[in-house]
Amino acid sequence: MATHPSTRAKASLFLALTLSTSMILAQAQSTLLPVRRHGFVQIGDKFYIQGGFSTTTFVQDFFAIDLASSWAIASPTIKSLPAGQLTSHHGLAAVGGGAQVLAVGGLNRPGSFMRSFDLATEKWTNVGGTPPFATELEGHAAVTDPATGLVYIIGGNNFGSSTVAPSQYNGVMVYDPTSTKIEIQQPATNTTTMSLTDPGVVWSTVRKSILVFGGSLAPPVSPVGLDLTAVREYDPVSKSWKTMATSGDVPPARFDHCVAASEDGSKIVLFGGAKDTSVNYDTLYVLDVAAGTWKQGQSASTPRTKFACAFYNNQFVAHGGSAGADRKTMLNNVLAVYNLDQGQWVDSYARSATESKGSSGSSSNTGVIAGAVGGVVALVIVIGAFWWFRRRRATKEREAYESDARAAAAVGREDDQ
């Protein structure tokens, strides 16, 4: 028996409403966690964060934050990915020309020293071996030379490990993703024989080198920020350390901060960190790489240490971390966005940086409201489409009836004649 058109239309409406509701619920379940000491890497317009330490335990969650779309800081566009290892204080780097994410080391790590995540298949794979000199490496930095694909792992220590004897590491570890081999190449600093830990590290496309900002000496030395007047620079070609002189609003010495470079490498943002175990920073600085000059930006509303960051479309994005005198007070999971075009912290990230609203604009509830409004708009569109379809069908049926009636009348007139 044929289904009545109105019945089919109602069924279609019900299915549309069900799918719309399911999509909203699915989005609500992908929630960033408030963590510190998580691994992070930016690949193109995606900001990846994995693992870390929550208030009481390690986590293994893995997320991709979309930097190609607009969102409010309380409700970013994110994708939940298959979980990585249960660890923190580790490094992430891009390998395979940006097709994979490499996870390096980490505190209290249960498995492989290195694991690779394929962005196409969304699967983790153990790769390479564990270096005998750094079995529980933490506090290091990992950065990739895009010209060679080699990953440079700088500094670190294992004083927080519960499974191996404490030791320091003062080498530049070089990992080749093609051969999956590791080798020690150079000391991690040109100023000390002790291990460098918790620095800010980026690859400079302008200088074709690795820039190392601040950091501290590994335990048992009490952590105190290293000077930033001259930025330490590692040249992969000559395999040597040198310094890059800077001027302007030079940031004070610090560690546990975060740095990120713009797409063209012309600017580097440095934010947050700590001077020592009691003084934390809420300050932000922008480095003009070609000129070597610093300019201080607007300070944040709260200090931030041990966090993740990215820089895209002239906007600096920070996630997670901690604050407080003990640097263990967890910050919430709301992202922080600094708009370089506007020179201020804003309430939303935008595909066009100039579109972002300033801190005096919408509140952190904007994303929730926007999401709710978006859901209502989608519902209205579905209902509107249903009624439009129904009205159009009725109109067509009426027109067909009238046409048939006119035809019948015409035939009748012909018969009368």
C-alpha positions as CSV (number, residue, x, y, z in Angstrom):
1,M,0.0,0.0,0.0
2,A,1.4,3.4,-0.9
3,T,2.3,5.8,1.9
4,H,0.3,9.1,1.9
5,P,2.4,12.1,1.0
6,S,1.7,13.9,4.3
7,T,2.9,10.7,6.2
8,R,6.1,10.7,4.3
9,A,6.6,14.4,4.9
10,K,6.1,13.9,8.7
11,A,8.5,11.0,8.7
12,S,11.1,13.1,6.9
13,L,10.6,15.9,9.4
14,F,11.0,13.6,12.4
15,L,14.2,12.1,10.9
16,A,15.6,15.6,10.3
17,L,14.8,16.7,13.8
18,T,16.4,13.5,15.2
19,L,19.6,13.9,13.2
20,S,19.8,17.6,14.2
21,T,19.4,16.7,17.9
22,S,22.0,13.9,17.6
23,M,24.5,16.3,16.0
24,I,24.1,18.8,18.8
25,L,24.5,16.1,21.5
26,A,27.6,14.7,19.7
27,Q,29.2,18.2,19.6
28,A,28.5,18.6,23.3
29,Q,30.3,15.4,24.2
30,S,33.6,16.6,22.7
31,T,34.9,18.7,25.6
32,L,38.4,20.0,26.2
33,L,39.8,19.1,29.6
34,P,41.5,21.5,32.1
35,V,45.0,20.1,32.0
36,R,48.6,21.2,32.4
37,R,51.9,19.8,31.0
38,H,50.2,18.5,27.9
39,G,51.9,17.8,24.5
40,F,50.9,20.1,21.7
41,V,51.8,20.9,18.1
42,Q,50.3,23.0,15.3
43,I,50.1,21.6,11.8
44,G,48.6,24.1,9.3
45,D,45.2,25.2,10.6
46,K,44.9,22.5,13.2
47,F,46.1,22.8,16.9
48,Y,46.7,19.4,18.4
49,I,46.8,18.8,22.2
50,Q,47.3,15.4,23.9
51,G,47.7,14.0,27.4
52,G,48.7,16.1,30.3
53,F,47.9,16.2,34.0
54,S,44.6,17.1,35.4
55,T,43.9,18.0,39.1
56,T,44.7,14.5,40.3
57,T,45.8,12.2,37.5
58,F,47.3,11.8,34.1
59,V,45.1,12.0,31.0
60,Q,45.3,10.5,27.5
61,D,42.8,12.5,25.6
62,F,43.7,13.8,22.1
63,F,42.0,16.8,20.4
64,A,42.3,18.8,17.3
65,I,41.2,22.5,17.5
66,D,40.2,24.0,14.2
67,L,41.9,27.3,13.4
68,A,40.2,27.6,10.0
69,S,36.7,28.4,11.5
70,S,35.3,31.0,13.8
71,W,34.3,30.1,17.4
72,A,33.8,31.6,20.8
73,I,36.5,30.9,23.4
74,A,34.1,28.8,25.5
75,S,33.0,26.6,22.6
76,P,35.7,26.1,20.1
77,T,35.4,23.9,17.0
78,I,37.2,20.7,18.0
79,K,37.5,17.1,17.1
80,S,38.1,14.3,19.5
81,L,40.7,11.8,18.3
82,P,41.7,8.3,19.5
83,A,43.5,8.6,22.8
84,G,47.3,8.6,23.1
85,Q,49.4,7.4,26.0
86,L,48.6,8.3,29.6
87,T,51.4,10.7,30.2
88,S,52.4,14.4,30.6
89,H,55.3,16.8,30.2
90,H,56.0,15.3,26.8
91,G,56.6,16.7,23.3
92,L,54.6,16.6,20.1
93,A,56.0,17.3,16.6
94,A,54.9,17.1,13.0
95,V,56.4,14.4,10.8
96,G,55.8,13.0,7.3
97,G,55.3,16.4,5.9
98,G,52.6,17.1,8.4
99,A,50.7,13.9,7.7
100,Q,51.5,12.5,11.2
101,V,51.9,13.6,14.8
102,L,54.9,12.3,16.7
103,A,54.6,11.9,20.5
104,V,58.0,12.0,22.3
105,G,58.8,10.8,25.8
106,G,56.7,11.9,28.8
107,L,56.5,11.4,32.5
108,N,55.3,8.0,33.9
109,R,54.7,6.9,30.3
110,P,53.3,3.3,30.2
111,G,54.5,2.3,26.7
112,S,56.8,3.3,23.8
113,F,59.2,6.2,24.0
114,M,57.9,7.4,20.6
115,R,54.5,6.9,19.0
116,S,53.2,8.2,15.7
117,F,49.6,9.2,14.9
118,D,48.5,9.0,11.3
119,L,46.1,11.8,10.6
120,A,44.5,10.0,7.6
121,T,43.9,6.6,9.3
122,E,43.6,8.1,12.8
123,K,45.7,5.3,14.3
124,W,48.6,5.3,16.7
125,T,51.8,3.2,16.0
126,N,54.9,2.6,18.1
127,V,58.0,3.8,16.3
128,G,61.7,3.8,16.9
129,G,63.5,2.7,20.0
130,T,64.0,4.0,23.5
131,P,67.3,5.9,24.0
132,P,69.1,4.4,27.0
133,F,70.2,7.8,28.1
134,A,66.7,9.2,28.3
135,T,64.2,6.5,29.1
136,E,61.8,8.7,31.0
137,L,62.5,12.0,29.4
138,E,60.3,15.0,30.5
139,G,60.4,18.8,30.2
140,H,62.0,18.6,26.8
141,A,60.9,20.3,23.6
142,A,60.4,18.7,20.1
143,V,60.6,20.7,16.9
144,T,60.8,19.6,13.2
145,D,63.0,21.0,10.5
146,P,60.6,21.1,7.5
147,A,63.4,20.9,5.0
148,T,64.8,17.6,6.2
149,G,61.9,16.2,8.2
150,L,64.3,15.6,11.1
151,V,62.9,16.1,14.6
152,Y,65.1,17.9,17.2
153,I,64.5,17.0,20.8
154,I,66.1,19.5,23.1
155,G,66.9,19.1,26.8
156,G,64.8,17.4,29.5
157,N,65.3,15.3,32.6
158,N,63.6,12.4,34.4
159,F,63.6,13.6,38.0
160,G,59.8,13.2,38.2
161,S,60.0,9.5,37.1
162,S,58.8,6.8,39.5
163,T,60.4,4.0,37.5
164,V,64.0,5.0,36.8
165,A,66.9,6.6,38.7
166,P,67.0,10.5,38.4
167,S,69.3,11.9,35.8
168,Q,69.7,14.9,33.6
169,Y,70.0,15.1,29.9
170,N,71.9,17.8,28.1
171,G,71.8,16.7,24.5
172,V,70.1,17.6,21.3
173,M,68.5,14.3,20.3
174,V,67.9,14.0,16.5
175,Y,65.2,11.6,15.3
176,D,64.9,10.5,11.7
177,P,61.2,9.4,11.0
178,T,62.4,7.6,7.9
179,S,64.9,5.3,9.5
180,T,63.3,5.6,13.0
181,K,66.8,6.1,14.5
182,I,67.9,8.4,17.2
183,E,71.4,10.0,17.7
184,I,72.9,12.5,20.0
185,Q,74.3,15.4,18.1
186,Q,75.2,18.4,20.4
187,P,74.8,19.6,23.9
188,A,71.4,21.3,24.6
189,T,72.9,24.6,25.6
190,N,76.0,26.7,25.0
191,T,76.1,28.1,28.5
192,T,75.9,25.2,30.9
193,T,76.7,21.5,31.3
194,M,73.4,21.0,33.2
195,S,70.2,20.0,31.6
196,L,67.9,22.6,30.1
197,T,64.2,22.0,30.9
198,D,60.9,23.8,30.2
199,P,62.1,26.2,27.4
200,G,60.0,27.7,24.6
201,V,61.2,26.3,21.3
202,V,60.1,27.1,17.7
203,W,61.5,26.5,14.2
204,S,62.2,29.8,12.5
205,T,61.5,29.7,8.7
206,V,63.1,33.1,8.4
207,R,66.4,32.1,10.0
208,K,66.1,28.4,9.1
209,S,67.1,27.5,12.6
210,I,65.8,26.4,16.0
211,L,65.2,29.3,18.4
212,V,65.2,28.5,22.2
213,F,63.6,31.0,24.5
214,G,64.3,30.8,28.2
215,G,63.8,27.7,30.3
216,S,65.5,26.6,33.5
217,L,68.0,24.1,34.8
218,A,66.7,20.7,35.7
219,P,66.4,19.5,39.3
220,P,67.9,19.2,41.8
221,V,68.7,22.9,41.0
222,S,65.8,25.1,42.0
223,P,64.0,26.2,38.8
224,V,64.8,29.8,37.9
225,G,64.1,31.3,34.5
226,L,67.0,31.8,32.1
227,D,67.8,35.1,30.5
228,L,66.1,36.2,27.2
229,T,68.2,39.1,26.2
230,A,70.0,36.9,23.7
231,V,68.0,34.1,22.2
232,R,69.8,30.7,21.9
233,E,69.8,29.5,18.4
234,Y,70.7,26.1,17.0
235,D,71.8,25.8,13.3
236,P,71.0,22.3,12.0
237,V,73.4,22.7,9.0
238,S,76.5,23.7,10.9
239,K,75.3,21.7,14.0
240,S,76.3,24.5,16.2
241,W,74.9,26.8,18.8
242,K,74.9,30.6,18.6
243,T,72.9,33.5,19.9
244,M,70.4,35.9,18.3
245,A,70.6,39.4,19.8
246,T,67.3,41.1,20.5
247,S,66.3,44.5,21.7
248,G,63.1,46.5,22.5
249,D,60.8,45.3,25.2
250,V,62.9,42.2,26.0
251,P,60.9,39.8,28.2
252,P,62.3,39.0,31.7
253,A,63.9,35.6,32.3
254,R,61.3,32.8,32.5
255,F,60.5,29.1,32.1
256,D,57.2,27.1,31.7
257,H,56.1,29.7,29.2
258,C,54.9,29.1,25.6
259,V,56.0,30.4,22.2
260,A,54.5,30.1,18.7
261,A,55.5,31.4,15.3
262,S,53.2,32.9,12.6
263,E,52.7,31.0,9.3
264,D,55.4,33.0,7.5
265,G,57.7,32.9,10.6
266,S,58.0,36.7,10.6
267,K,56.5,37.0,14.2
268,I,56.9,34.9,17.3
269,V,54.6,35.4,20.3
270,L,55.9,34.6,23.8
271,F,53.3,34.4,26.7
272,G,53.2,33.5,30.4
273,G,55.6,31.4,32.3
274,A,57.3,31.8,35.7
275,K,60.3,33.7,37.0
276,D,60.8,31.1,39.8
277,T,58.6,28.9,42.1
278,S,56.6,31.9,43.4
279,V,56.4,34.6,40.6
280,N,54.2,33.8,37.6
281,Y,53.7,36.0,34.5
282,D,50.6,37.3,32.7
283,T,52.6,39.2,30.1
284,L,52.8,38.8,26.4
285,Y,55.5,39.8,23.9
286,V,55.7,39.8,20.1
287,L,59.1,39.3,18.4
288,D,59.8,40.8,14.9
289,V,62.2,38.1,13.8
290,A,63.8,40.0,10.9
291,A,64.5,43.1,13.0
292,G,65.1,41.2,16.3
293,T,62.9,43.6,18.2
294,W,60.4,42.8,21.0
295,K,57.2,44.6,21.6
296,Q,55.0,44.1,24.7
297,G,51.3,43.5,24.2
298,Q,48.3,43.6,26.5
299,S,48.7,41.5,29.6
300,A,46.2,38.7,30.3
301,S,43.7,38.7,33.1
302,T,45.5,35.9,34.9
303,P,49.0,34.4,34.8
304,R,49.5,31.1,33.0
305,T,52.2,28.5,33.1
306,K,52.6,24.9,31.8
307,F,50.2,25.4,28.9
308,A,49.8,24.7,25.1
309,C,49.7,27.4,22.4
310,A,49.4,28.0,18.7
311,F,49.6,31.0,16.3
312,Y,47.5,31.3,13.2
313,N,45.8,34.0,11.1
314,N,47.5,36.7,13.3
315,Q,45.9,35.3,16.5
316,F,47.6,33.6,19.4
317,V,45.7,30.8,21.1
318,A,46.5,29.3,24.5
319,H,44.9,26.3,26.2
320,G,45.1,24.9,29.8
321,G,47.9,25.3,32.2
322,S,48.1,26.4,35.8
323,A,48.7,29.5,38.0
324,G,48.9,30.3,41.6
325,A,52.0,30.6,43.8
326,D,52.7,26.9,43.6
327,R,52.0,26.8,39.8
328,K,49.6,24.0,40.4
329,T,46.3,25.8,40.6
330,M,44.5,24.5,37.5
331,L,43.1,26.9,35.0
332,N,39.7,26.0,33.3
333,N,39.3,24.5,29.9
334,V,38.3,27.8,28.2
335,L,40.7,28.9,25.5
336,A,42.5,32.3,25.6
337,V,42.8,34.2,22.3
338,Y,45.0,37.2,21.6
339,N,44.3,39.2,18.5
340,L,47.5,40.8,17.1
341,D,45.5,43.1,14.8
342,Q,43.6,44.5,17.7
343,G,46.4,44.2,20.2
344,Q,44.2,42.7,22.9
345,W,42.8,39.5,24.4
346,V,39.4,38.8,22.8
347,D,36.3,36.6,23.4
348,S,36.3,34.8,20.1
349,Y,38.6,33.4,17.5
350,A,37.8,34.4,13.9
351,R,38.7,33.2,10.4
352,S,39.6,36.8,9.8
353,A,41.5,38.2,12.8
354,T,39.9,41.6,12.5
355,E,36.4,40.0,13.1
356,S,37.2,38.9,16.7
357,K,35.5,40.7,19.5
358,G,37.4,42.4,22.2
359,S,37.4,41.5,25.9
360,S,34.7,44.2,26.4
361,G,32.4,42.4,24.0
362,S,30.5,39.2,24.5
363,S,31.0,37.1,27.6
364,S,32.3,33.5,27.8
365,N,28.7,32.3,27.5
366,T,28.7,33.6,24.0
367,G,29.7,30.3,22.5
368,V,27.0,28.4,24.4
369,I,24.3,31.0,23.3
370,A,25.6,30.9,19.8
371,G,25.4,27.1,19.7
372,A,21.9,27.2,21.1
373,V,20.8,29.8,18.6
374,G,22.5,27.8,15.8
375,G,20.5,24.8,16.8
376,V,17.2,26.8,16.9
377,V,18.0,28.3,13.5
378,A,18.6,24.8,12.1
379,L,15.3,23.6,13.6
380,V,13.4,26.6,12.1
381,I,15.0,25.9,8.7
382,V,13.9,22.3,8.8
383,I,10.3,23.2,9.9
384,G,10.2,26.0,7.3
385,A,11.3,23.7,4.6
386,F,8.6,21.2,5.6
387,W,5.8,23.7,5.5
388,W,7.1,25.2,2.2
389,F,7.2,21.7,0.7
390,R,3.7,21.0,1.9
391,R,2.3,24.3,0.7
392,R,3.9,23.9,-2.7
393,R,2.6,20.4,-3.1
394,A,-0.9,21.6,-2.2
395,T,-0.6,24.4,-4.7
396,K,0.4,22.0,-7.4
397,E,-2.4,19.7,-6.6
398,R,-4.9,22.5,-6.7
399,E,-3.5,23.8,-10.0
400,A,-3.7,20.3,-11.5
401,Y,-7.3,19.9,-10.3
402,E,-8.3,23.3,-11.9
403,S,-6.5,22.4,-15.1
404,D,-8.4,19.0,-15.3
405,A,-11.6,20.8,-14.6
406,R,-11.0,23.3,-17.4
407,A,-10.1,20.5,-19.8
408,A,-13.3,18.6,-18.8
409,A,-15.4,21.7,-19.3
410,A,-13.8,22.3,-22.7
411,V,-14.6,18.7,-23.7
412,G,-18.2,19.3,-22.5
413,R,-18.5,22.4,-24.7
414,E,-17.2,20.6,-27.7
415,D,-19.8,17.8,-27.2
416,D,-22.6,20.4,-26.8
417,Q,-21.6,21.9,-30.2
